[in-house]
Amino acid sequence: MLKRKDWLDMRCRIVGVNEGKGEFAGSVGAFVLQTEDGTTFQAGSGLTKFQRKAYWMEDPVGRIAVVNYEMLSDGGVPLKPTIEMVEKKGDL
């Protein structure tokens, strides 16, 4: 028997960028994201090293990120968030 969990996704506005540590120093460690209801959380998983450097050099604040997650916590925060994509500036 194989246990299968469905993943959900949502579009969130990038409201901040945190610098990475260790091998990710000098690049994005995580985006600070805001849901439609104003809840903020951080996600960095799913970004390649190239994307981390590129988004560090180019300010992505204000852009929309599509995030996959397992479920929402009781406080409305996505659990196990992964960045699926960051929309282009023209996509806002």
Phi and psi restraints in degrees (range 20) as a CNS / XPLOR table:
assign (resid 1 and name C) (resid 2 and name N)
       (resid 2 and name CA) (resid 2 and name C) 1.0 -113.3 20.0 2
assign (resid 2 and name N) (resid 2 and name CA)
       (resid 2 and name C) (resid 3 and name N) 1.0 126.4 20.0 2
assign (resid 2 and name C) (resid 3 and name N)
       (resid 3 and name CA) (resid 3 and name C) 1.0 -85.7 20.0 2
assign (resid 3 and name N) (resid 3 and name CA)
       (resid 3 and name C) (resid 4 and name N) 1.0 127.2 20.0 2
assign (resid 3 and name C) (resid 4 and name N)
       (resid 4 and name CA) (resid 4 and name C) 1.0 -123.5 20.0 2
assign (resid 4 and name N) (resid 4 and name CA)
       (resid 4 and name C) (resid 5 and name N) 1.0 130.6 20.0 2
assign (resid 4 and name C) (resid 5 and name N)
       (resid 5 and name CA) (resid 5 and name C) 1.0 -113.6 20.0 2
assign (resid 5 and name N) (resid 5 and name CA)
       (resid 5 and name C) (resid 6 and name N) 1.0 134.2 20.0 2
assign (resid 5 and name C) (resid 6 and name N)
       (resid 6 and name CA) (resid 6 and name C) 1.0 -80.5 20.0 2
assign (resid 6 and name N) (resid 6 and name CA)
       (resid 6 and name C) (resid 7 and name N) 1.0 140.4 20.0 2
assign (resid 6 and name C) (resid 7 and name N)
       (resid 7 and name CA) (resid 7 and name C) 1.0 -101.5 20.0 2
assign (resid 7 and name N) (resid 7 and name CA)
       (resid 7 and name C) (resid 8 and name N) 1.0 147.6 20.0 2
assign (resid 7 and name C) (resid 8 and name N)
       (resid 8 and name CA) (resid 8 and name C) 1.0 -107.6 20.0 2
assign (resid 8 and name N) (resid 8 and name CA)
       (resid 8 and name C) (resid 9 and name N) 1.0 165.2 20.0 2
assign (resid 8 and name C) (resid 9 and name N)
       (resid 9 and name CA) (resid 9 and name C) 1.0 -141.0 20.0 2
assign (resid 9 and name N) (resid 9 and name CA)
       (resid 9 and name C) (resid 10 and name N) 1.0 158.9 20.0 2
assign (resid 9 and name C) (resid 10 and name N)
       (resid 10 and name CA) (resid 10 and name C) 1.0 -153.6 20.0 2
assign (resid 10 and name N) (resid 10 and name CA)
       (resid 10 and name C) (resid 11 and name N) 1.0 157.8 20.0 2
assign (resid 10 and name C) (resid 11 and name N)
       (resid 11 and name CA) (resid 11 and name C) 1.0 -97.0 20.0 2
assign (resid 11 and name N) (resid 11 and name CA)
       (resid 11 and name C) (resid 12 and name N) 1.0 130.5 20.0 2
assign (resid 11 and name C) (resid 12 and name N)
       (resid 12 and name CA) (resid 12 and name C) 1.0 -131.5 20.0 2
assign (resid 12 and name N) (resid 12 and name CA)
       (resid 12 and name C) (resid 13 and name N) 1.0 147.5 20.0 2
assign (resid 12 and name C) (resid 13 and name N)
       (resid 13 and name CA) (resid 13 and name C) 1.0 -83.9 20.0 2
assign (resid 13 and name N) (resid 13 and name CA)
       (resid 13 and name C) (resid 14 and name N) 1.0 135.9 20.0 2
assign (resid 13 and name C) (resid 14 and name N)
       (resid 14 and name CA) (resid 14 and name C) 1.0 -79.6 20.0 2
assign (resid 14 and name N) (resid 14 and name CA)
       (resid 14 and name C) (resid 15 and name N) 1.0 119.2 20.0 2
assign (resid 14 and name C) (resid 15 and name N)
       (resid 15 and name CA) (resid 15 and name C) 1.0 -112.6 20.0 2
assign (resid 15 and name N) (resid 15 and name CA)
       (resid 15 and name C) (resid 16 and name N) 1.0 -4.1 20.0 2
assign (resid 15 and name C) (resid 16 and name N)
       (resid 16 and name CA) (resid 16 and name C) 1.0 -171.2 20.0 2
assign (resid 16 and name N) (resid 16 and name CA)
       (resid 16 and name C) (resid 17 and name N) 1.0 166.2 20.0 2
assign (resid 16 and name C) (resid 17 and name N)
       (resid 17 and name CA) (resid 17 and name C) 1.0 -136.1 20.0 2
assign (resid 17 and name N) (resid 17 and name CA)
       (resid 17 and name C) (resid 18 and name N) 1.0 128.8 20.0 2
assign (resid 17 and name C) (resid 18 and name N)
       (resid 18 and name CA) (resid 18 and name C) 1.0 -104.7 20.0 2
assign (resid 18 and name N) (resid 18 and name CA)
       (resid 18 and name C) (resid 19 and name N) 1.0 136.3 20.0 2
assign (resid 18 and name C) (resid 19 and name N)
       (resid 19 and name CA) (resid 19 and name C) 1.0 -70.6 20.0 2
assign (resid 19 and name N) (resid 19 and name CA)
       (resid 19 and name C) (resid 20 and name N) 1.0 143.5 20.0 2
assign (resid 19 and name C) (resid 20 and name N)
       (resid 20 and name CA) (resid 20 and name C) 1.0 -76.6 20.0 2
assign (resid 20 and name N) (resid 20 and name CA)
       (resid 20 and name C) (resid 21 and name N) 1.0 171.5 20.0 2
assign (resid 20 and name C) (resid 21 and name N)
       (resid 21 and name CA) (resid 21 and name C) 1.0 -122.6 20.0 2
assign (resid 21 and name N) (resid 21 and name CA)
       (resid 21 and name C) (resid 22 and name N) 1.0 160.8 20.0 2
assign (resid 21 and name C) (resid 22 and name N)
       (resid 22 and name CA) (resid 22 and name C) 1.0 63.1 20.0 2
assign (resid 22 and name N) (resid 22 and name CA)
       (resid 22 and name C) (resid 23 and name N) 1.0 -125.6 20.0 2
assign (resid 22 and name C) (resid 23 and name N)
       (resid 23 and name CA) (resid 23 and name C) 1.0 -65.8 20.0 2
assign (resid 23 and name N) (resid 23 and name CA)
       (resid 23 and name C) (resid 24 and name N) 1.0 -16.8 20.0 2
assign (resid 23 and name C) (resid 24 and name N)
       (resid 24 and name CA) (resid 24 and name C) 1.0 -99.8 20.0 2
assign (resid 24 and name N) (resid 24 and name CA)
       (resid 24 and name C) (resid 25 and name N) 1.0 8.5 20.0 2
assign (resid 24 and name C) (resid 25 and name N)
       (resid 25 and name CA) (resid 25 and name C) 1.0 -60.7 20.0 2
assign (resid 25 and name N) (resid 25 and name CA)
       (resid 25 and name C) (resid 26 and name N) 1.0 139.4 20.0 2
assign (resid 25 and name C) (resid 26 and name N)
       (resid 26 and name CA) (resid 26 and name C) 1.0 78.2 20.0 2
assign (resid 26 and name N) (resid 26 and name CA)
       (resid 26 and name C) (resid 27 and name N) 1.0 17.9 20.0 2
assign (resid 26 and name C) (resid 27 and name N)
       (resid 27 and name CA) (resid 27 and name C) 1.0 -152.2 20.0 2
assign (resid 27 and name N) (resid 27 and name CA)
       (resid 27 and name C) (resid 28 and name N) 1.0 179.5 20.0 2
assign (resid 27 and name C) (resid 28 and name N)
       (resid 28 and name CA) (resid 28 and name C) 1.0 -68.4 20.0 2
assign (resid 28 and name N) (resid 28 and name CA)
       (resid 28 and name C) (resid 29 and name N) 1.0 128.2 20.0 2
assign (resid 28 and name C) (resid 29 and name N)
       (resid 29 and name CA) (resid 29 and name C) 1.0 -92.7 20.0 2
assign (resid 29 and name N) (resid 29 and name CA)
       (resid 29 and name C) (resid 30 and name N) 1.0 -44.8 20.0 2
assign (resid 29 and name C) (resid 30 and name N)
       (resid 30 and name CA) (resid 30 and name C) 1.0 -159.3 20.0 2
assign (resid 30 and name N) (resid 30 and name CA)
       (resid 30 and name C) (resid 31 and name N) 1.0 150.1 20.0 2
assign (resid 30 and name C) (resid 31 and name N)
       (resid 31 and name CA) (resid 31 and name C) 1.0 -88.4 20.0 2
assign (resid 31 and name N) (resid 31 and name CA)
       (resid 31 and name C) (resid 32 and name N) 1.0 144.5 20.0 2
assign (resid 31 and name C) (resid 32 and name N)
       (resid 32 and name CA) (resid 32 and name C) 1.0 -94.0 20.0 2
assign (resid 32 and name N) (resid 32 and name CA)
       (resid 32 and name C) (resid 33 and name N) 1.0 120.7 20.0 2
assign (resid 32 and name C) (resid 33 and name N)
       (resid 33 and name CA) (resid 33 and name C) 1.0 -115.5 20.0 2
assign (resid 33 and name N) (resid 33 and name CA)
       (resid 33 and name C) (resid 34 and name N) 1.0 152.0 20.0 2
assign (resid 33 and name C) (resid 34 and name N)
       (resid 34 and name CA) (resid 34 and name C) 1.0 -127.0 20.0 2
assign (resid 34 and name N) (resid 34 and name CA)
       (resid 34 and name C) (resid 35 and name N) 1.0 129.4 20.0 2
assign (resid 34 and name C) (resid 35 and name N)
       (resid 35 and name CA) (resid 35 and name C) 1.0 -79.3 20.0 2
assign (resid 35 and name N) (resid 35 and name CA)
       (resid 35 and name C) (resid 36 and name N) 1.0 173.3 20.0 2
assign (resid 35 and name C) (resid 36 and name N)
       (resid 36 and name CA) (resid 36 and name C) 1.0 -60.9 20.0 2
assign (resid 36 and name N) (resid 36 and name CA)
       (resid 36 and name C) (resid 37 and name N) 1.0 -30.0 20.0 2
assign (resid 36 and name C) (resid 37 and name N)
       (resid 37 and name CA) (resid 37 and name C) 1.0 -88.5 20.0 2
assign (resid 37 and name N) (resid 37 and name CA)
       (resid 37 and name C) (resid 38 and name N) 1.0 4.7 20.0 2
assign (resid 37 and name C) (resid 38 and name N)
       (resid 38 and name CA) (resid 38 and name C) 1.0 94.5 20.0 2
assign (resid 38 and name N) (resid 38 and name CA)
       (resid 38 and name C) (resid 39 and name N) 1.0 -1.3 20.0 2
assign (resid 38 and name C) (resid 39 and name N)
       (resid 39 and name CA) (resid 39 and name C) 1.0 -69.6 20.0 2
assign (resid 39 and name N) (resid 39 and name CA)
       (resid 39 and name C) (resid 40 and name N) 1.0 134.2 20.0 2
assign (resid 39 and name C) (resid 40 and name N)
       (resid 40 and name CA) (resid 40 and name C) 1.0 -109.9 20.0 2
assign (resid 40 and name N) (resid 40 and name CA)
       (resid 40 and name C) (resid 41 and name N) 1.0 148.5 20.0 2
assign (resid 40 and name C) (resid 41 and name N)
       (resid 41 and name CA) (resid 41 and name C) 1.0 -157.2 20.0 2
assign (resid 41 and name N) (resid 41 and name CA)
       (resid 41 and name C) (resid 42 and name N) 1.0 171.9 20.0 2
assign (resid 41 and name C) (resid 42 and name N)
       (resid 42 and name CA) (resid 42 and name C) 1.0 -116.2 20.0 2
assign (resid 42 and name N) (resid 42 and name CA)
       (resid 42 and name C) (resid 43 and name N) 1.0 145.5 20.0 2
assign (resid 42 and name C) (resid 43 and name N)
       (resid 43 and name CA) (resid 43 and name C) 1.0 -150.3 20.0 2
assign (resid 43 and name N) (resid 43 and name CA)
       (resid 43 and name C) (resid 44 and name N) 1.0 136.0 20.0 2
assign (resid 43 and name C) (resid 44 and name N)
       (resid 44 and name CA) (resid 44 and name C) 1.0 -136.1 20.0 2
assign (resid 44 and name N) (resid 44 and name CA)
       (resid 44 and name C) (resid 45 and name N) 1.0 -19.3 20.0 2
assign (resid 44 and name C) (resid 45 and name N)
       (resid 45 and name CA) (resid 45 and name C) 1.0 -62.6 20.0 2
assign (resid 45 and name N) (resid 45 and name CA)
       (resid 45 and name C) (resid 46 and name N) 1.0 140.7 20.0 2
assign (resid 45 and name C) (resid 46 and name N)
       (resid 46 and name CA) (resid 46 and name C) 1.0 103.4 20.0 2
assign (resid 46 and name N) (resid 46 and name CA)
       (resid 46 and name C) (resid 47 and name N) 1.0 -13.8 20.0 2
assign (resid 46 and name C) (resid 47 and name N)
       (resid 47 and name CA) (resid 47 and name C) 1.0 -88.5 20.0 2
assign (resid 47 and name N) (resid 47 and name CA)
       (resid 47 and name C) (resid 48 and name N) 1.0 136.7 20.0 2
assign (resid 47 and name C) (resid 48 and name N)
       (resid 48 and name CA) (resid 48 and name C) 1.0 -79.2 20.0 2
assign (resid 48 and name N) (resid 48 and name CA)
       (resid 48 and name C) (resid 49 and name N) 1.0 166.9 20.0 2
assign (resid 48 and name C) (resid 49 and name N)
       (resid 49 and name CA) (resid 49 and name C) 1.0 -60.4 20.0 2
assign (resid 49 and name N) (resid 49 and name CA)
       (resid 49 and name C) (resid 50 and name N) 1.0 -39.9 20.0 2
assign (resid 49 and name C) (resid 50 and name N)
       (resid 50 and name CA) (resid 50 and name C) 1.0 -62.2 20.0 2
assign (resid 50 and name N) (resid 50 and name CA)
       (resid 50 and name C) (resid 51 and name N) 1.0 -46.1 20.0 2
assign (resid 50 and name C) (resid 51 and name N)
       (resid 51 and name CA) (resid 51 and name C) 1.0 -63.6 20.0 2
assign (resid 51 and name N) (resid 51 and name CA)
       (resid 51 and name C) (resid 52 and name N) 1.0 -39.6 20.0 2
assign (resid 51 and name C) (resid 52 and name N)
       (resid 52 and name CA) (resid 52 and name C) 1.0 -59.4 20.0 2
assign (resid 52 and name N) (resid 52 and name CA)
       (resid 52 and name C) (resid 53 and name N) 1.0 -43.9 20.0 2
assign (resid 52 and name C) (resid 53 and name N)
       (resid 53 and name CA) (resid 53 and name C) 1.0 -67.1 20.0 2
assign (resid 53 and name N) (resid 53 and name CA)
       (resid 53 and name C) (resid 54 and name N) 1.0 -46.0 20.0 2
assign (resid 53 and name C) (resid 54 and name N)
       (resid 54 and name CA) (resid 54 and name C) 1.0 -61.7 20.0 2
assign (resid 54 and name N) (resid 54 and name CA)
       (resid 54 and name C) (resid 55 and name N) 1.0 -45.1 20.0 2
assign (resid 54 and name C) (resid 55 and name N)
       (resid 55 and name CA) (resid 55 and name C) 1.0 -72.1 20.0 2
assign (resid 55 and name N) (resid 55 and name CA)
       (resid 55 and name C) (resid 56 and name N) 1.0 -22.3 20.0 2
assign (resid 55 and name C) (resid 56 and name N)
       (resid 56 and name CA) (resid 56 and name C) 1.0 -71.8 20.0 2
assign (resid 56 and name N) (resid 56 and name CA)
       (resid 56 and name C) (resid 57 and name N) 1.0 -39.3 20.0 2
assign (resid 56 and name C) (resid 57 and name N)
       (resid 57 and name CA) (resid 57 and name C) 1.0 -74.6 20.0 2
assign (resid 57 and name N) (resid 57 and name CA)
       (resid 57 and name C) (resid 58 and name N) 1.0 -35.0 20.0 2
assign (resid 57 and name C) (resid 58 and name N)
       (resid 58 and name CA) (resid 58 and name C) 1.0 -109.2 20.0 2
assign (resid 58 and name N) (resid 58 and name CA)
       (resid 58 and name C) (resid 59 and name N) 1.0 123.8 20.0 2
assign (resid 58 and name C) (resid 59 and name N)
       (resid 59 and name CA) (resid 59 and name C) 1.0 -69.9 20.0 2
assign (resid 59 and name N) (resid 59 and name CA)
       (resid 59 and name C) (resid 60 and name N) 1.0 111.1 20.0 2
assign (resid 59 and name C) (resid 60 and name N)
       (resid 60 and name CA) (resid 60 and name C) 1.0 -88.2 20.0 2
assign (resid 60 and name N) (resid 60 and name CA)
       (resid 60 and name C) (resid 61 and name N) 1.0 1.7 20.0 2
assign (resid 60 and name C) (resid 61 and name N)
       (resid 61 and name CA) (resid 61 and name C) 1.0 -58.7 20.0 2
assign (resid 61 and name N) (resid 61 and name CA)
       (resid 61 and name C) (resid 62 and name N) 1.0 131.7 20.0 2
assign (resid 61 and name C) (resid 62 and name N)
       (resid 62 and name CA) (resid 62 and name C) 1.0 100.9 20.0 2
assign (resid 62 and name N) (resid 62 and name CA)
       (resid 62 and name C) (resid 63 and name N) 1.0 -19.5 20.0 2
assign (resid 62 and name C) (resid 63 and name N)
       (resid 63 and name CA) (resid 63 and name C) 1.0 -78.8 20.0 2
assign (resid 63 and name N) (resid 63 and name CA)
       (resid 63 and name C) (resid 64 and name N) 1.0 168.5 20.0 2
assign (resid 63 and name C) (resid 64 and name N)
       (resid 64 and name CA) (resid 64 and name C) 1.0 -104.8 20.0 2
assign (resid 64 and name N) (resid 64 and name CA)
       (resid 64 and name C) (resid 65 and name N) 1.0 133.3 20.0 2
assign (resid 64 and name C) (resid 65 and name N)
       (resid 65 and name CA) (resid 65 and name C) 1.0 -113.4 20.0 2
assign (resid 65 and name N) (resid 65 and name CA)
       (resid 65 and name C) (resid 66 and name N) 1.0 137.9 20.0 2
assign (resid 65 and name C) (resid 66 and name N)
       (resid 66 and name CA) (resid 66 and name C) 1.0 -94.3 20.0 2
assign (resid 66 and name N) (resid 66 and name CA)
       (resid 66 and name C) (resid 67 and name N) 1.0 124.9 20.0 2
assign (resid 66 and name C) (resid 67 and name N)
       (resid 67 and name CA) (resid 67 and name C) 1.0 -118.7 20.0 2
assign (resid 67 and name N) (resid 67 and name CA)
       (resid 67 and name C) (resid 68 and name N) 1.0 130.4 20.0 2
assign (resid 67 and name C) (resid 68 and name N)
       (resid 68 and name CA) (resid 68 and name C) 1.0 -92.2 20.0 2
assign (resid 68 and name N) (resid 68 and name CA)
       (resid 68 and name C) (resid 69 and name N) 1.0 143.8 20.0 2
assign (resid 68 and name C) (resid 69 and name N)
       (resid 69 and name CA) (resid 69 and name C) 1.0 -152.9 20.0 2
assign (resid 69 and name N) (resid 69 and name CA)
       (resid 69 and name C) (resid 70 and name N) 1.0 160.8 20.0 2
assign (resid 69 and name C) (resid 70 and name N)
       (resid 70 and name CA) (resid 70 and name C) 1.0 -77.7 20.0 2
assign (resid 70 and name N) (resid 70 and name CA)
       (resid 70 and name C) (resid 71 and name N) 1.0 -49.6 20.0 2
assign (resid 70 and name C) (resid 71 and name N)
       (resid 71 and name CA) (resid 71 and name C) 1.0 -166.1 20.0 2
assign (resid 71 and name N) (resid 71 and name CA)
       (resid 71 and name C) (resid 72 and name N) 1.0 171.6 20.0 2
assign (resid 71 and name C) (resid 72 and name N)
       (resid 72 and name CA) (resid 72 and name C) 1.0 -92.5 20.0 2
assign (resid 72 and name N) (resid 72 and name CA)
       (resid 72 and name C) (resid 73 and name N) 1.0 142.7 20.0 2
assign (resid 72 and name C) (resid 73 and name N)
       (resid 73 and name CA) (resid 73 and name C) 1.0 -72.6 20.0 2
assign (resid 73 and name N) (resid 73 and name CA)
       (resid 73 and name C) (resid 74 and name N) 1.0 173.4 20.0 2
assign (resid 73 and name C) (resid 74 and name N)
       (resid 74 and name CA) (resid 74 and name C) 1.0 -59.8 20.0 2
assign (resid 74 and name N) (resid 74 and name CA)
       (resid 74 and name C) (resid 75 and name N) 1.0 -28.0 20.0 2
assign (resid 74 and name C) (resid 75 and name N)
       (resid 75 and name CA) (resid 75 and name C) 1.0 -87.1 20.0 2
assign (resid 75 and name N) (resid 75 and name CA)
       (resid 75 and name C) (resid 76 and name N) 1.0 3.5 20.0 2
assign (resid 75 and name C) (resid 76 and name N)
       (resid 76 and name CA) (resid 76 and name C) 1.0 85.4 20.0 2
assign (resid 76 and name N) (resid 76 and name CA)
       (resid 76 and name C) (resid 77 and name N) 1.0 14.5 20.0 2
assign (resid 76 and name C) (resid 77 and name N)
       (resid 77 and name CA) (resid 77 and name C) 1.0 -93.3 20.0 2
assign (resid 77 and name N) (resid 77 and name CA)
       (resid 77 and name C) (resid 78 and name N) 1.0 129.9 20.0 2
assign (resid 77 and name C) (resid 78 and name N)
       (resid 78 and name CA) (resid 78 and name C) 1.0 -61.4 20.0 2
assign (resid 78 and name N) (resid 78 and name CA)
       (resid 78 and name C) (resid 79 and name N) 1.0 132.5 20.0 2
assign (resid 78 and name C) (resid 79 and name N)
       (resid 79 and name CA) (resid 79 and name C) 1.0 -97.1 20.0 2
assign (resid 79 and name N) (resid 79 and name CA)
       (resid 79 and name C) (resid 80 and name N) 1.0 140.1 20.0 2
assign (resid 79 and name C) (resid 80 and name N)
       (resid 80 and name CA) (resid 80 and name C) 1.0 54.7 20.0 2
assign (resid 80 and name N) (resid 80 and name CA)
       (resid 80 and name C) (resid 81 and name N) 1.0 52.5 20.0 2
assign (resid 80 and name C) (resid 81 and name N)
       (resid 81 and name CA) (resid 81 and name C) 1.0 -73.0 20.0 2
assign (resid 81 and name N) (resid 81 and name CA)
       (resid 81 and name C) (resid 82 and name N) 1.0 141.2 20.0 2
assign (resid 81 and name C) (resid 82 and name N)
       (resid 82 and name CA) (resid 82 and name C) 1.0 -132.3 20.0 2
assign (resid 82 and name N) (resid 82 and name CA)
       (resid 82 and name C) (resid 83 and name N) 1.0 132.2 20.0 2
assign (resid 82 and name C) (resid 83 and name N)
       (resid 83 and name CA) (resid 83 and name C) 1.0 -73.2 20.0 2
assign (resid 83 and name N) (resid 83 and name CA)
       (resid 83 and name C) (resid 84 and name N) 1.0 120.0 20.0 2
assign (resid 83 and name C) (resid 84 and name N)
       (resid 84 and name CA) (resid 84 and name C) 1.0 -86.5 20.0 2
assign (resid 84 and name N) (resid 84 and name CA)
       (resid 84 and name C) (resid 85 and name N) 1.0 -45.5 20.0 2
assign (resid 84 and name C) (resid 85 and name N)
       (resid 85 and name CA) (resid 85 and name C) 1.0 -165.7 20.0 2
assign (resid 85 and name N) (resid 85 and name CA)
       (resid 85 and name C) (resid 86 and name N) 1.0 159.3 20.0 2
assign (resid 85 and name C) (resid 86 and name N)
       (resid 86 and name CA) (resid 86 and name C) 1.0 -116.4 20.0 2
assign (resid 86 and name N) (resid 86 and name CA)
       (resid 86 and name C) (resid 87 and name N) 1.0 123.4 20.0 2
assign (resid 86 and name C) (resid 87 and name N)
       (resid 87 and name CA) (resid 87 and name C) 1.0 -71.2 20.0 2
assign (resid 87 and name N) (resid 87 and name CA)
       (resid 87 and name C) (resid 88 and name N) 1.0 149.9 20.0 2
assign (resid 87 and name C) (resid 88 and name N)
       (resid 88 and name CA) (resid 88 and name C) 1.0 -65.7 20.0 2
assign (resid 88 and name N) (resid 88 and name CA)
       (resid 88 and name C) (resid 89 and name N) 1.0 157.4 20.0 2
assign (resid 88 and name C) (resid 89 and name N)
       (resid 89 and name CA) (resid 89 and name C) 1.0 -55.8 20.0 2
assign (resid 89 and name N) (resid 89 and name CA)
       (resid 89 and name C) (resid 90 and name N) 1.0 -35.2 20.0 2
assign (resid 89 and name C) (resid 90 and name N)
       (resid 90 and name CA) (resid 90 and name C) 1.0 -71.2 20.0 2
assign (resid 90 and name N) (resid 90 and name CA)
       (resid 90 and name C) (resid 91 and name N) 1.0 -14.0 20.0 2
assign (resid 90 and name C) (resid 91 and name N)
       (resid 91 and name CA) (resid 91 and name C) 1.0 -83.5 20.0 2
assign (resid 91 and name N) (resid 91 and name CA)
       (resid 91 and name C) (resid 92 and name N) 1.0 -5.8 20.0 2
